[in-house]
Amino acid sequence: MMKTKLFLLATAFSVPVLTEAQVSIQVVGGWFESGYVTFTPIDEAASYSVYYKTAESEYQKIDDQLVRNYDSYGRADAMGLTAGTYSFKIVPVDSTGAERTDLSAETQSFTVKAHDRTGYAFFNGKTPGAYTADGKLKPNTVVLYLTEKNKNTLSMDVVMSSKGAKTTCTGLQEILNGYKKGYESRPLLIRIIGQITDPAVTDKGDIVIDMGNKTTCPGITIEGVGNDATIDGWGIRIKGASSVEISNIGIINCDSSEGDNIGLQQDNSYIWVHNCDFFYGHAGSDGDQAKGDGALDCKKSNYITFSYNHFWDSGKCNLLGLSGENDQMYITYHHNWYDHSDSRHPRIRSYSCHVYNNYMDGCAKYGVGATMGSSVFVENNYFRNTNKPIMISMQGTDIISGAGTFSGETGGMIKAYGNIFAEQSSSFKFVSYQDDNIEFDAYVAASRDEQVPATVKTKSGATSYNNFDTDASRIYTYTPDAAEDIPTILAGEFGAGRMQHGDLQWHFDNAVDDRDYDVNSALKAAVTGYKTSLVGLFTESGDEGSGGGDGGDEGGDENPPVIVPGQGYECHFTGSKPSNSFYTFTSANYSNSKGSATVNGTTYTECLKLESSTIIGFTTTEEMTLTLIFNEGSTPNIKIDGVKISATSGSNIITHTLPAGAHKLTKADQNFLFYINLGSTSGLNEIKADRSNGTIYDLLGRPVNEPQPGNIYIQNGRKFIKQ
């Protein structure tokens, strides 16, 4: 790892002397509901604590898994941010776990924008996935981090019965299978870190989100962290599911014999796929699968939005629908960049489909295709050197040079408005209804709100346009961008594809690639040879085991509690969540089948499982006494700041005095922790100084006249449990 060293010359002997170097900020920036910072690592740091804040809030720590090592630089990403202005603070952490605030650095401010939550996925007031409409985590969201290292060991205790019983599920597919049971009410957020090859358990090469057609779903999001999250060799299939979001992921080398990069099968609703990069898959057996099978296909699903995705020379981008579907199925394609891709932008069967603000950029075969009675509103798109930009099956441009593109399927009706056709080639063809009322490619409206007359019908199938886009009960509120601005918007900082447009990019030669729909051999080599530059996480714990992060309470408390001298900080566990946000938990797995512990008359039945990846972190501003209570009947141990501490024989309680500063609790042996408390030693010191009076005190140093059975007290300077 390259690290920063600062040398000074000693006056007397001119000998270089190593001094401690402060963290150096490289780049800081904001994106959609997230921000990022890169920095130069220093020798004094074993890891880093990274905090973010607004101008009005206190600093809040991000999960350790979000701080990664790229050898020559470190990178941290804060996620789940609402729109606004933020700044970062990077604090080195030494080998003892202590934060070196004297070596920390703060960044300049950066701007975070809200995601464009427009389209049918948000119809009827829905917000798919694990986030709220303003970008915070939904309450009680479970956050898991998926890495190449833990892809087969990631685990979660999932509710699997109507009585609330939990089963430990291991591996992403098994966790999702657990959700299919329909008893788990917590939203699920899977964050992908780095390049992840095929997991050991898939369904025919895909990770499948299958909710079994449950009428209510808690919300599932799979999102990439940073600009390099990549799934390599496998795809994602969604069926029988509702409220699913997939975002900020690059998909490469999918096996065409197994399926699409991302595919929506039957009975889905309220699905949002956005800001993903779609690259070549492996060649399939069919002649049209040289670049892989479908990139992002959708069948028998309703209320769908595909937005801000980047398709890199894809062969078949977006197939929509099967035979037997109807025009009461709704979908939106907006702000997608079809970058020298060939066809299906999209190809639509049956659906009511809104296609707006997309960039068809040098598309070699055709743009939008409508078949089988579909109604398609093509609005404010930018077609640059796109051959056959808009076609209706079995008429007009579709059959000008042969039998047609769409296997003889009947036509679907297209309404067009506000589109730009730029850099038209000699083979460009587009015919409006107004120019030819039989062999036309679309009805070109004079205004956005113009209705297409019922007398305008397709040549094959006699389909008329259903005017869904002018029916207030069937269309959403939106404000389209001007078509001429689309190339700049989608190529910009907040454009299509992954954050910062991803770490795998390609620049096409328009003079060649606009008309060439064969595999680009150089791009193919770049995709198949791609290797992440990620070294790993700075903290080993987040790179193995359960991979759990903080659960959601609408994005966490932007003003975390500050410890107050003389006050105790109690924490127990319920609903797979700690009761006190003062403590941070990394790779936290919970259980309600590991016994119980009674504290101050209250019996706790849910515990934190201390595993190799578990870290409990907190910072005190004065000397304090830590109390840890484990399952009754055990004699536990734990590492406190790297030192193994054990309970006395026959006791399930560990007490330990801590100095002011940052502290870390980790596993010594596997034990089950039910209760945590921090109390000031100031009161205890007064108690210890008066050992002779026999007075009983509570943990805050207050005299107690009537001690209650099961409670913890102090007498003559020693703690005891009243029997």
N, C-alpha and C positions, 0 to 999 in steps of 0.2 A: 504494500500500500504506500503510495506517495503521501508524505506528511510534511507539514510545515515546521521548519526549525529556524530559530532566530539566533544568530551568533553576535556577540559583542567582543571587542578587544580589551583585554585587561591592560591597565596602564603600565604596570611595571614590566611584565614579561611578554606582552603581546601574544598571549595564549588564547585561542578561541574558547569562550565559555558558553555553554548551552543554557539558555534561559527559556522560560515558559512562554509559549506563543498563544495568543488569543485566536479564537475561531475566526476564520476569514470567510465572509459571504461571497459567493460567486454570482448566482442568479436568483432572483425572486420574482414571482409572478402569480397572477390569478387566472382562473378558468371558470367553467360552469360549476358553481357551488363547491369549489375547492381552490386550494392554493398550494404552491410548491416553492421550495427553496433548495438550492445546492450550496455546498460549503466545502472548504478544504479541511480534511481531517488533520488532527494534531497528535503528537506522540503521547501527550498526557491523558488522552481519552481512551477508555475501553469501549465506551458507547456514548450516546448523546440523549439528553432529554430535550424535546422540542415542544415549544409552547406557541400558541397563537392568541391574539386578542383583537378586539375592536378598539377604537379610540375611547369608548365609554366603559369597557369591561376590564376585568382582571385577566391575566394570562391563564390559559387553560391548556393542560398537557394533552398531546395527541398520543394514541396508542404506540407502543414501542415498535410494533410490526410495520408502522408507516415510516420508520427511519431506516434507510437501507445504505449499504456499502457498495459503491461502484469503483473501488480501488483508488482511483485518482481523485474522487470526490464522494461526498455523502449527499444524500437527497432525502428530503422529508416532504410528505404531502398531508395537508389537513383536508378532511373530507366532511361532507354534511354541513357546509357553511351556508348561511343565508346570504343573499346579495348584500354587498356593502364593502367597506374598506377595512383591511386587516394589516397586521404585521406579525412577524415571527420573532422568537428568541431561541437561540440554540445554546444549550448549556452542556459542556462536556461532563461526562461521568467517569470517575477514575476506577481503578480496579477494585476498590473497596466498596463501590456503589455510591460514593459520595459525589454530589454535584459540585463542580468547580465553577461557581458563579463568577469568580474573578477572571475566568477565561471565556466567559460567554460573549455572545454578540447578538445584537438586535438588527433587524432588517428595516429597510424603508417600507412604506405602506404599499399595498397592492390592492387591486380591485377585483372583486368576485361578482360575477353575473349570475342571474337566475337562468336555469334551463328554460327553454321554450316548450312549455307544456301545452301544446296545441294539438288538436286532432281528435279523432274518435276514441283514442284510448282514455281520454279524459271526459268523455261525454257522460251526462247525468251526474256530474260532480265527482267522478271517480279519480283517484290518484294511484296508479298501479305501483306495486313494489313496496319497499320498506321505508321509503321517505314520504314525508308530508309534502303538500303543495308548495311550501316555502323552502324546501330543501333540508329540513331537519329529519332526524330519525323518528319514526313512529314510536310511541311508547312501547317499552318492553321488547324492543328489537334485539334479537341475538345476532352478534357480529362475529363471523368466523373468517380467518385469514388462510387462504389456500396457497401453498407454495409447492415447488417441485419436490422439496424434501418431505413435506408432510402430506402430500396428495393422497396417500393410501392410509394414513394414520389419523387424519383429522377426525375428531369425534365430538359428539354432542349427545346429551341426554334429552331425548325427544319424548313428549307425552304420547303414549300409545294406547290409552284406554279412556273410557268415559269417567273412570274414577281418579284420573290424574296420574296413574302409574307411568314411570318413565323407563325407557330402555336406552342404553348406550348404543348409539349407532356410529360405526366407524367407516370413514370414506364418504366422499361427497354424495355418491349415488345412494348409499344406504341412508344417509341423513335425509335426502329428498324422498326416498321410499318411506321413511318414517312419517314425514309430513303428509304423504298420501293417505295415511290412516284417517286423517281428518280431525284428530283430537288436539293437535298442537295449535294454540291460539297466538303464539308469539310470531311477529314478522321475522323473516330470516334474511340476513344480508351476508352474502359471500363476497369477500374481496380477494381478487386474484393478484398475486405478486409475482412478477417476472414471467418467464417462459415455462409453461407446464405441458409436458408431454402426456401421452395416454395414461390415465389412471388404470389401476389394475382391474377395477370393476366398472364396466360401462354396459350399455344396452346396445349391442350391435355397433359399437364404436362411438356412441353418443352418450353424453350425460342427459338424462331425461327428467324433465319436470312434469310429473303426471300427478294431478290432484284427484284423479278418479271422478271427475265431473261433480265435485263438491260445490254446493251452491254458495258457500262462503269460504274465502281463502284469506289467510292472515296477511299475505303480501310477501313476495320473494323477489329479491334483487341480486343479480350477479353482476359485479362491476369490477373493472380493472383499476389498479392503483398506479398513478403516475402516467407516463407516456410509453411504457414498455410491456404492459400486461398482454400476454400472448398465449392462446391455446393452440397447441401444435399437434396435429394429427387426429383430433377429435372434434366433434361438433356438439351443438346443444339442440335438443328436440323438446318441444312443448306440446302437451296434449291434455285435454280434460282439465285445463287450469285457468285460473282467473287471477288478475292482479299480479302480473309478472313484469319485471323490468330487467333489461340486459343492456349494458353500456360500457363504453371505454375499453373495449377488448379488440385485439387483433386476432383474426382467425386464419391460420395457415395450414397447408398440407392435409386437409380433410380427405378422407378416403371416399371416393365417389361411389364405390360399391356399397358403402354403409349409409350415405345420406348427404344432406346439405350442410353447409357451414352452420346456419341456424335455420331450423324448420319448424313451422307451426302446423301441427296436424289438427285433428278434429276436436271440436267442442271447446275452443278457447275463447276467452273474452277479456277485454281490457289488458292488452299486452302492448308494451312499449319497448322497441328496440332502437337504440340511438347511439350516435357517436362511436360506431364500430368501424374497423378497417377490415374489408373482405379481400383476401388474396387468393391466389391459385390453390386449388385442391389437387390431389393426385388424379391423374387421368383415369377415366372410367372405360368400360368396355364399349359404350355407345360412341358413335362418331362425333356427337356434339358434346362429349365430356372430356375433351382434351385439356380443358382448364379446370376440370372438376365438375361436380354436379351443381345444383342450384346454390346460389350464394345466400339468399334470404327469401325463402318461399313460404307461402301461407295458404292453408286450405281449411275450409269449414270453420272459420273463426270470425268473431264479430267484435267490433269496436277495437280496432287496431291502429297503432301509429308507428310508422317507420320513418325516422327523421335523422338528419345530420350524419348519415352514414357515408363512407367513402368506399367505392367499388373500384379496385385497381385491375383494369383489363379483365374483368370477369366475363366469362362466356355467356352465362345465363343468370341474370341478376335477380329478378323478382317475378316468379310465377305466382299468380293469384287465382285460387279457386279450382273447383272440379265441376264436372257436370252434375246437375241436380241441385246446385245451390241457387240462391235467389237474390234479387236486388234489395232485400232487407238486411243484407250483410254489409257492414260499413267499414271502410278502411281509408287511412290517410297516408300519402307519401309526400313528405315535404323536406326541403333543404338537403336532399341527398346529392352527392357528387358522383355521377357515373363517368368515371375517368377512363376514356378509351375502352370502355366495355362494349360488348357486342350487341346484346339484345335484351328484351324483357325489362323495360324501364318505365312501368312494368308491363307484363302481359296479363290481361284481366278477363276472367270468366265470371259472368253473372253479377258480381258485386256492384254496389254503389260506391264509387271510388273517386276520391279527391286527390289530384296530382298537382301540386303547386310548388313554386319556388325551387325546383330542382335544376341541376346543371347537367345537361346531356352534352358531354365534352368529347367530341371526336368519336362518336359511337358508330361502328362500322356497318352494322346490319340494319337495325331499326330502333326507334324510340319507344313510344307508347303504342300498345296494340290492344284493341277491344274486341271481345268475342262473346258468344253465348248470352246475349241479352243484357250485358252489363250496361250501366250508365256511368260515364266517366267525365269528370270535369277537369280539363287540362288548363291550368291557370298560371300565368306569370312565370313560366319556365324559360330557361335560356338554352336553346339548342345551338351549339357551335359545331358546324361541319358534321351534322348528324344526318346520315342517309335515311330517307323515309322516316321523318320524325314522328308522324302520327298516322296510324292506320286502323281502319275498320276491316275486319275479316271479310273476304270475298267481294270486295268492291274497290274502286278507286286505285290508289297506289299499290294496294296489296296484290292485285291481279294484273297490273300493267305489263308485267313481263313473264307471266306464267300462271300456274294453278293456285298460287297463294301461299302465304307464310304459315298459316295457322291450322294446317291439317284439315281444311275444309269446314271448320267450325262456323256456325252462323255468326252474324255480326252483332257487335255491341255498339251503342250510340255514344258519340263523343261530342261534348260541348267544349269549345276552345275560346279562350279570352286572354289577351294581354301577353301572349308568348312572343319571344324573339327568335328568329331564325338567322343566325349569323354565320358568315363564312361558308356560304352554300357552295357545294361542289357541283360539278357538271351532272352528277347523277341525282341531285336533290329533287324531290318531288313532294308537293303538298297541294291538294285541291280542296277548296272550301265548298260547302253546300251552295253558297251564293254563286259560285262559278259553275257548278255542275250539280244539279239536284238528284242525280242518280249515282254517278261515279265519284262521290266525294269522300274525303278523309275525316271531316269534322264539320259541325255546324259552328261557324265563327260568330259569336255573340257581339253585338254592338256595345253592350255594357255588362258588367259582372252580374247584375240582377236580372238580365233578360231571360225569359223562359223560352225553351225550345218548343215550337208548335208541335202538337200531337201528330200533325200530318207529315212531319219529317220522320222517315222510317229508313231502316237499313234495307239494303237490297236483298240480303239473305237473312231470312228470319223475321222480317218486317218489325223489327224492334224500334220502339220510340223511346225518347229520353224521358226519365221519370222526374226530372226537375227537383231532385232531392236537395240540391244546393240552394234553392230559393224557398224551401219549406222550413220555417223557423223551428218546427218540431223535429227536424231531421238534420240540422246543421248546427255547428258550434260557432262561437265567436272567434274571429281571427282577424289579423291585419297582415295581408301579404306584403312582402317587399317588392319593390319595383324590379321587373325582370332584368333590366340592364345592370342592376347592382349585384345580381346573384353570383357571378364568378368571383368578384372581389370579396363578398361576404363569406363564401364557402372556402376560399383559399386563405382567409384571414385568421387571426389569432383565435377567434371564437367561431371557427368554421366547422366543416365536416370532418369526420373521423375522430381519432383519439386526441387526447390532450397533446398540444404542440405538434399535432399531425403524426404522432407516433414516432418510434425510433427506427422503423423500416419504411423508407420513402423511396420513390422512384420518379424520375423526370422523363416524360415521354417526348419523343421526337414527332411533333405533329405532322411533319412532312411525310413521315413513314407510317406512323402508328394510327393516324386517322382512318386510313383505308385498309390496314392490315388487321385481320381478325385471327391470325394464327397466334400460337403461343410465343410470347416474347422470351427468347431463350436466355437473355441476360437477366431479365426480371425473374424468370423461373429459377435460375441458379441462385439469385439473391434470396428468394423465398425458401428454397429447400436447404440452403446453406446457412440460414439465419441462426445465430447463437446470441443469447442475451449477454450483455455486459455486466449484469448484476452478479456481484460476488455473494451477497447474502444480507442478512440483517445484522446490525451492530450488536443486538442482543441475541444470544443463541436461543433463548427460551422461545421466542416467537417463531422460530424456524423449525419447530418440531412439535410433536404431541397434538394437543387439541387445537391449537391455533386460535383460541378464542380471544376476543377483544371486549371492549366495554359494551354492555347492553344499552339499549336506547331509552332515554327519557326525553324524547324530542330534541336529540342532539347534545344532551348533557347540560349541566348547569354552567352558564357563562360566568358565573361568579362563585367559584368553589369556596367552601368554607375555609377560613383562616383559623388555625388553632389558637385558642385563647388560654393563657395561663390560668391554672386553677380549675379548668373544666375538663370533663371526661369526654371521650369520643367513642361511643358504643357503636358496634356494627355486628349485625347478624345477617342471615340470608333467608330470603323468601322469594318464591317465584323465579328462581335462578337469577337472583339479583341481590347485590349487597344493599343494606339499608342506609348506608352512609357514604356519600360521594367523596368524603375526605380521603379515603383510601383508593388507590388505583389497583386494578386487578388485571394481570396479563395471563392469558391462557387459562381462564377460569372455567372449571367444570364443577357442577353442583350435583348433589345427590340427596334424596330423602329416605334412603334405605340403609344408612350407616349408623343407626342408633339415635341417641339424643343426648342433650346436655341441658341441665336446669341451672339457670342463673337468676338470682334475685327473685325466685318464685315463678319464673317463666321458663317453660320447657320448649326448647328449640329442636326441631326434627330435621331441618334442612342444613346441610353443611357444604363447605368448600373442600373439594378433594385436593390435597397437596400432591401434585405430580411434578415430574422433572422440569416441566415447562412453566410451572406456576410461579408468578412473582406478585407479591403484595408490596406496594410502595407507598410511602408517605414521608412528610417532612415535619419536624417539630422545631419550634423556635425557643424551647427551653428544655431542661432536663425533665424527663417524664418516665413514668412506669408503665410498661406494656404488660397487659394481661391477655393471655390466650387460653381459651377453654375448648377442649376437645371432647370426643365422645366418652361418655361415662364408662368406666371399666378399663380405659386405656392408660398407658404410661407413655405419653407422646414425646417427640422431639421435633425440632425445627432449626433451620439455619437463620440466624439473625445477623444481618450484615456479613454473611459468609462464615459465621462461627456457629457450630452445632451446640444448641442448648437443649437440655433434657429436663423433663419434669422429675420431681422426686418420686421414688418408688411408691406406687399405689395412688398417685394423684393424676388427675387429668388436666391440671392447671399448670401453665408456665407463666411466671412473672419475671420481668427483666427490666433493669433500669437503662434508659437510653439517653445519650447526650443530645443536645440540640443538633439538628442537621437532617440530611436525607437518609432514609433507612429502607432496607429491603429484606423481606421475609421470603425464603425459598425452602424447598423440600430438603429434609435430611433423609428420613424414611417416609414411606407413604403413611399419612395420617389424615384425620378428618376434623377440620376446624369448624366449630359452631359459633364462636363468639370472640370478638376483639374489643379491647377497651384500652384507651390511653388516658392516664390521669397525671396531673402535675405532681411532682415530688415535693413541692413546697409544703403542702399540708402533711405529707407523710413524714418529712423531716421533723416537723413539730411534734408529731405523734411519737416518732422514734426517740426524740429527746426526752420524753416523759414516759419511761418504761414502767414506772412503779405504780401508777394509779389504777391500772386495769380497766380503764375506760375503753368502751367499744366504739369504733368509728366506722363510717361507711368509706367507700373508695375515694370520695371527694374530701375526706378529712373532717366530716361533720359528726359530732357525737350522736350516738343512737341509744335511746333508752329501752326500746323494746325490739331487739333483733328478731327477724323473722326466719323461720327454717328455710334452708335452701339458698339464702343470700350470702354474699361474700362480705366479710368485715375484717377490720384490723384491730388487734388487741395486743398491747405490749410490743408493738413494732412488728407483729407477724400477721399475715393474712390467714383467715380460716373461713370455712363454710359452716354456718349455723345448722346444726342437726335438729 
